[in-house]
């Protein structure tokens, strides 16, 4: 079975102003007359990757990638301490997605989201169901505080040494509180050395909780590292601006939207049962569980994603 399609380059790209001084980088590749599909990257703040294009048959799909606010090639970039993140919320990202769809003249599109992108895709589909032809999610999350609390504190027993270093990266007075909020304060500190250490410590923990993968190469880039850590802690410390559990509670709104959830059984987020709960709350969805894979995926998961896009390409 196929794990990916050949590498391709965009046939079009641009910068879209979305207000509040923000401009989004977007690109389109594949077939300009093909079935539209949009990829929502993870993080939040991870930025898009050329590899995302390879999940789709370039002859069948018009593949749209973009960088969410303040990351990747979008501006202003969160590595600049002057970049204001107050206008970077889930509501803003959903509105950006609609603005991009309209800018590109697309009526409906397949929405593909990974990790944080799966939560964003679910929220977008619940608010704009007529604009989503199918949903394809990998390493699914729903942006509950219980999920982010698990990642910042609940995994301490699985990774005690790494977690102790992570906890000790914040002032002693903050160690029993919201660690994402504590790191976010350090990342907004006027001292660049404080910001850099906080970004390093945060990203070291992100690497530690994905033991099935080597250290993430992008974390070696100081600008990427700082932007990523600022954005993810900004979201996690605010509960992603979503009512706790609302994405799961409103999964019934997705009835009529075909969907596939591709999940690694060794993904730490599974400790809360999120993928199983989502699949059972979303009528017409299918959960594909891979017992040899973690949050970073596997060959089998990649094959399943390509098989799903191949299948969806035959739908109108």
N, C-alpha and C positions, 0 to 999 in steps of 0.2 A: 504493500500500500504506500501511497505517496505521503511524505511528511511535509513537503512544501513545494511550491512552484519555483521556477527559476527567478533569479534576481532581475528586477526591472527598475527603470528610472521613471520619475514623473513626466507626464507630457504637459502638465500645467501646474502652476503654484502661484501663491500670492500672499498678501498681508491684508487681513480684514479688520477694520476698526470696529470695535464693539462698545465704545463708550468708556467713560471714566479714565480716559487716557490709555486704554489697553488696545493692543493690536495683536491679532492671532495669525500665526503662520499656518497655512494650509497647503495641501498638495493633492493632486489627482493623478492616478496611474491606471494602467490597464486599458480597457476599451471605453472610449468616450461615450459610446452608445450602449454600453453594457448595463447590467443591473447595478444600481447604486448600493454601495456599502460604506459605512463609516466606522473607523477604528477609534475606540476610546482607550487611551493609555492609562496605566496604573499610577501608583504613588499615594495620593495625588502629587504631581510634580515630577514624574519620571520622564516625561516628554515622549514623543513618538519615536519609532525606530524603523529603519528601512526594512528590517525583517518582517514587520507587520504586513507588508504588501504581499508576502509570499504565501499567505494562508489562502489566497484567492486565485482562481483561474483568471489570468489577465485577459484572456479572450472573452470571458463571460461577464466580468465585473468592471465597473467604474469604481475604483478603490480610492476612498478619501481618507487621508490622514491629517491630523492637525495637532498642534501643541496647545494644551490648555493654558489658561492665563498664567503669565509670569514664569513660564519654563520653556525649555527648548529654544526655538527661534522666535517665540512670542515676546513682545515687549510691553512694559519694562520688565527686565529680568530680575528674579528674586535674589540673585547673587549681589545685586546692588542694594545696600542697606536702605537707600532712599526709596526703593520701590514700595509703594503702599499696597499692602495685601488686604486692606479692609473691604475692597470691592472684588475680592476673590472668594466667593462662596458657592455652594451647590446651586443656589438659585441663579447666580450669574452664569455658571457653566451650562446649565440647562438652556438659559436664554441664548448663550453663545452658540450652542448647537443648532437651535432653531434659526438664528441669524445666518449661520453658515449654510444650512440647508436651503434657505431662501436665496442667498447670494448665488449659490450654484444652480438654482433652478430645478431642484430635486423635489418631487412630490412625496415619495416614500423611499426609505432605504433600510437595508439590513443593518442592524446595530451590533457591533462586535466589541465586547468590553472584557478586559482582563484585570483581576484584582480590584483596585479602586474603580477602574473603568467599568466593571460589572455593576457596581452600586450606582454609578452615574447613569449607566444605560438603563437600569431598572427604573430609576426615578424619572428619566426622560420618557421612557415608554409609558409609565403610568400617567404622566401629565399630557403626553401627546400620542396616544395609541394609534391614531389614524395615520401617523407619519412613520410608523415602524412596521416593516413587512415581516421581519423575523428578528429574534434575539439569539445571539450566540455568546455565551459567557464561559470564561475559563478562570479557575482559582477564585470562585465566586465569594463575594462579601456583600453585606447589606448596610454597612456603615453604622451599625449599632455601637453604642458606647461599650456594651458588653464585649464586642469583638476587639475594639481597640484597647480596652482594659486588659483583656487576655494577652494581647501582644506586648503591652508595656509592663505588666505586673504578673499576670497569671502564668506566664511561661517560666517564671523564676525557678520553679522546681525542676524543669527540664534542662535548663541551662544556667545552673546556679553561679558558676564562676563568671560567665559573661554578663549575667544580670547584675551581679554585685558591682562590676566595673561600670555598667550602665547607670545603676542607681547612684553610685558615688560620683558620677559626673555632674550632679546638681548639688547645690548647697544643702547642708545637713538638715536645715529647717524645712526643706521641700521634699525630703526623701519619702515621707509617708503620705504625700498628697498625689496630685495629678502630675505624673512624670512628663507627659507630653506638654502640659502647660509650663512646667518648670524649664524644660528645654527650650520652649518657645521664647520665654523671657531671656534666656541666655543668648539665643540666636538674634535677639533684637538689641543686645547690649552695644553701647557705642564703641567698645574696645574690640578691634578686629581680631585680636588674639583670643578673646573670650568666645567670639562667634565661631572662629575656626575650630577651637577645641570642642565646642558643643556639637558642631556639625560632624566632626570626626567620631565623637563618642556615640552620637545617634546612629550614624551609618554603620559603625562597628557592630552595634546591637542588631540592626537590620540584617547584616550579613550572618550574625551568629544564629538567628532563628530560622535560617534557611540552610540547614547543615547538608542538605542533599546537593547543594550547588557550590562552586568555587566563589571566592570573593567577587563581588560585582565590579567589573572594570571601571564603570563610570564613576564610582565613588573615589577613584584616584584623582579625579579632576576637581580642584578646590571650588571652582565656580558652580559646577553641577552639584557637588556635595552640599554646599551652603544653600543653594536654591531649593534643592529637594528637601533638606531638613527643615528649612523655614516653612515651606508650603505644607508638608505633611503634619508638622506639629501645630500649625495654624488651624488645619482642619480637625485633627484629632482633639485638640483642646477645646474645640467648640462643638463637639458631637456632630461635625459635618453640617451643622445648621439643620438637622433633621430631628423630628420627634422620635424618641427612642422606639424602635421596632416598627415604625410606620411602613417601611418598605415591604416587610413581610406581611403586615396586616393588610396592605393594599394590593397584594399579589393577585387577587382575584380580578383586578382591573386589566390584567394581562390576558384574560381569556380571549381567544381568537388570534393571539399572536403566537405562532409556532416558536418554540425555543428549545435549545440544547444547552445543558450545563456540563462542562467537561472539568472533572475534578480529580486531583491526586489525593489518595486516601491518607498519605503522610503529611498533608498540609496541616500545620498546627491550627489553623482556623477551624478545621473540622471538629475540634474538641467541643465546640458549641453546637455542632450539628447544623450549621447554617445551610449548606447545600441541600441536605435532606429536607429541612423545613421549607426551603424555597421551592423545591421540586413538588412537594406535596400541597403547597398553597397556590401554585401557579397551574391552572388547568391547561392541559395540552403540552406541558414541558416534559423533557426527558433528561434524566441524570445519568451520565456516564462516569463511573468511578474506576480509577486506575490504582491498583493496590501497590504498585512499585514506584509511585511518584509523589513528590512533595509540591510545594508552592511554585517551584521553578519549572514544573512540567516534566515530560518524558517523551520518548519517541512515539509511544502509543497515544499519548494525549495529542501530539501534533498531527498524527494520522487521523484521529477522530475529528479534529477541528477542520482539516482539509476535506474529509468526507462530508462533514456537515455543510460546508460552503458549496461543495459540489452538488449536494442534494438540493440546497436552497436555490442554486442557480437555475434549476429546472422549473421553479415556481414563477408565477407571473409577478 
